[in-house]
């Protein structure tokens, strides 16, 4: 039997958040609907962060209100703190097919730049969000950024990544997405990092999140597959970039990941033709 790989589509959130031009709710919803029709099981649709810092996500509540439930599909939003949790609740996320994501950095420099606190403090701050979500029956996914390199601190030691993942999962045993936020990592950096993390977390509870700055994302996915990972984040049309990480222009494109999986013989359940249509919609938003 062909092994299944789960594709976590992050274009509507991690992709669009860095776009400068205002994108209407209607266009965002049309893109998400096109993605939902493709057979994806997980789509990240927005975030409850300060509109002052990420103005593109200020209308996440309106996007949520316009989306209908789709059988077999989970929508997710990023919820960094209790104010964000309150926004998620007010938007009607509880009781629907929604999950939330929380995030920390593997490097101190990026944590200070992005969250204005240390890595340890960021984990302490998100604990109430995780507790609230767990109490409400909402699934939680964790992101760890800068797992290979930090724009401020340089290379991130693999042991530090493993430590941060362990501390995050001590809050709750959530699945964790490992982010090469700058997109500069090579397989030679990804392999030792994964080896350290896999010492304490089984591969089915990990995902790879690779940006493609230096063109290594697909090869990094291949080595992660070889090490047992079966979940990967991608953004349709290669949308993306992090506003707090200089030199991180875009996520690996969903259509490229699907082509890789087909070539390697993995099953995703995602219609590549429909993703191609969505990719063109995404590129037209730039």
C-alpha positions, 0 to 999 in steps of 0.5 A: 500500500502507498504511504500517506503524507499529510499536506498542511496548507499554510498559504492563506495565513503564513503565505498572505501575512507578508503581502503588502497590498490589502487583500479582501475577505472575499478573495481570501475566502475564494482562495480557501474554498478552492483549496478546500475543494482539492482534498486537503485535510488541513488549511491554516486560514488566519491568525489572531495577532495584533493588526498593528504588527500583521495588518493582513490578518486583521480580518481573520474573524470575517474570513472565519465567518464566511467559511462553511464546514467541509467534511474531513477538513480542519481549518486552523488559526494561529493564536499567540496569546490569551487576547488571541484566544478571546478573539478566536472564541468571539469569532465562533471557532469553538464548536466548529472544525477548527484547530489552533496553532501556537509558536515559539522560536528555537533561537533567542534572537528571533524570540526577542525580535518576534515576541519581545521575550525569551524562549522560556518566557514565550513557552510560559506565556502560551501555556494558558492558551493551550490549557484553554484550548484543551479544555474547550476540546480544540486541537493544538499544533505547535510551531518551532521556528528557526530550527536551522538558522536565525537571522540574528544568532546564526546557526541554531544548534540541533540540541537547542531545537530538541530542548525547545521542542521538549519544553513546548511538548511539556505544556501539552503533547502537541504535534510540532512543525519544525520551521526552517524560517529563513529557507537557507538550510541544507540537508546537511543541517536538517539531518542532525537537527531531526536526529536530535528531535527524533530522540524524544518525539516520534516522527508521526508527531512532527512536520517539516516546514521549509521555506525555499530561499536557497532552493533546498526545500524539496531536498530537505523534505526528501531527507525528512521523509527518509527519517520518517516524517509524513507531514509537511507544511506548504503554501500554494503558489509559494506564497509567504515569508516572515515579516520578522525574519529578514531574507525569508521570502516564501514557503515551498510551493504546495504544487511542487510538494505534490509533484515530489510526492507523486514522483516518490510514490506517496499518497496525499489525497490532494487533486493536483489540477485543483491545486494548480488552479488555486496556485494561479489565484494565489499568484494573482494576489501578489 
